[in-house]
Amino acid sequence: MLGPLLFLSLLSVVAPGPPPSGGCRRCCDHLEPPEGTRDRSGRFSHVPEVRTYINMTILKDKGDRGDRGTPGKVGMDGPPGARGPLGSKGSKGQAGAPGDPCKVQHSAFSVGRRKSLHSLETYQALIFDTVFVNMDEHFNMFEGKFICQIPGIYFFNVNIHTWNFKETYLHIMLNEAEKAIIYAQPSDRSIMQSQSVMLELGLKDEVWVRLYKRERENAIYSDDVDVYITFNGYL
């Protein structure tokens, strides 16, 4: 269909040239001689000018969509965006499986003393001679001190028996610091006294019991038959 339309368009733009100038005009002068022929004067007649014209409107039909091109390279990361709003709180998760009981660490001791002790000119550490519990030898029997091998929070307890008509004055010590006192005023009757404390210990911290020096006359009672003095602690 494009051929006939193009041919008609070409015909529409062919126009006759101007009439010959000068000379006589005859009734048949409007008739053009064949192209390229000579007139009576021996001159070639006018050759019409042919101009090519293409009607572009017939070429504007939309074609099919082409294939998608290959994607370009990934560009550089942009700057981080603003922090978004806080989300709602999630639901509580399920409880995990129980841990391995073999991995739980333990530390505990319980010791006693069967001998009485009187104050001297200097402070005295209570030395114990009876062992009830001493896990992994964390309690040093020669120095009368518990030496921490597992950092954590420990519970300690001291029980003593007072001496008739004498004052009882001791401290539970953490390293060289006094943490809790065990005290009883002089009395005509001996009684049992007890003190407990919880302490947070680091590695190699020492906990022990100290008898006050002689400027305050004091003593604790015990004998070879029964254990009146005990010192206990555990993680």
Buried (B, 14 or more C-beta within 10 A) or exposed (E): EEEEEBEEBBEEEEEEEEEEEEEEEEEEEEEEEEEEEEEEEEEEBBEEEEEEEEEEEEEEEEEEEEEEEEEEEEEEEEEEEEEEEEEEEEEEEEEEEEEEEEEEEEBBBBBBBBBBBBBEEEBBEBBBBEEEEBBEEBBBBEEBBBBBBEBEEBEBBBBBBBBEEBBBBBBBBBEEEEBBEBBBEEBEEBEEBEBEBEBEBEEEBBBBBBBBBBEEBBBBBBEEEEBBBBBBBBB
